[in-house]
C-alpha cells in the first residue's frame, strides 16, 4: 500500500455525512459512542493494514491538536 490518503476521496461526501448523522439519530451519547467504536473497528478490519491504521490514528491526533478550543 502507498500510505494514508488524506486528500478528499469520497464520492457524494455530503450524502455519506447525512447517512452517518441519520445512523446516530435517536441514540443516547453512550449508544452513539458505541456505534462509532463498532464502525471504527469494522472499517479498520476492512483496511487491514496496521501501518495505514497507525498513520490514520496519528493524523487524527494531530488534527485534534490543531483544532482551536
matplotlib code that plots the C-alpha trace (Angstrom):
import matplotlib.pyplot as plt

x = [0.0, 1.2, 0.3, -2.6, -4.6, -5.7, -7.0, -10.7, -11.6, -15.3, -17.9, -21.0, -19.4, -22.4, -24.7, -22.4, -22.3, -26.1, -26.3, -23.8, -25.9, -29.1, -27.4, -26.9, -30.4, -32.3, -29.3, -28.1, -24.5, -23.4, -25.2, -23.7, -20.2, -20.7, -21.9, -18.7, -16.5, -18.1, -17.8, -14.2, -13.4, -15.4, -13.5, -10.2, -10.8, -11.7, -8.5, -6.5, -3.1, -1.7, 0.7, -2.1, -4.2, -1.3, -0.9, -4.6, -4.5, -1.6, -3.3, -6.4, -4.4, -2.5, -5.8, -7.2, -4.3, -4.6, -8.3, -8.9, -10.6]
y = [0.0, 3.5, 5.3, 7.1, 9.3, 12.5, 14.1, 14.2, 10.8, 10.2, 10.5, 12.2, 13.1, 15.2, 12.2, 10.0, 12.6, 12.7, 8.9, 9.0, 11.5, 9.5, 6.4, 8.3, 9.8, 8.9, 7.3, 8.3, 9.6, 6.1, 4.4, 6.9, 6.3, 2.6, 2.9, 4.9, 2.4, -0.5, 1.5, 2.2, -1.5, -2.6, -0.1, -1.0, -4.6, -3.7, -1.7, -4.5, -2.6, -1.8, 0.8, 2.7, 2.5, 3.8, 6.7, 7.4, 7.5, 9.8, 12.1, 12.2, 13.1, 15.9, 17.3, 17.4, 19.4, 21.8, 22.5, 25.7, 25.2]
z = [0.0, -0.7, 2.5, 4.1, 1.7, 3.4, 0.2, -0.5, -1.8, -1.0, -3.8, -2.5, 0.8, 1.9, 1.4, 3.4, 6.2, 6.2, 6.4, 9.3, 11.2, 10.5, 11.9, 15.2, 15.3, 18.5, 20.2, 23.6, 24.0, 25.1, 22.2, 19.8, 21.2, 20.9, 17.3, 16.5, 18.1, 16.2, 12.9, 13.5, 14.2, 11.1, 8.9, 10.5, 9.7, 6.2, 5.7, 7.3, 7.1, 10.5, 9.1, 7.4, 10.6, 12.7, 10.2, 10.5, 14.3, 14.3, 11.7, 13.9, 17.0, 15.1, 13.7, 17.2, 18.5, 15.6, 16.3, 18.2, 21.6]

ax = plt.figure().add_subplot(projection="3d")
ax.plot(x, y, z, "-o")
ax.set_aspect("equal")
plt.show()
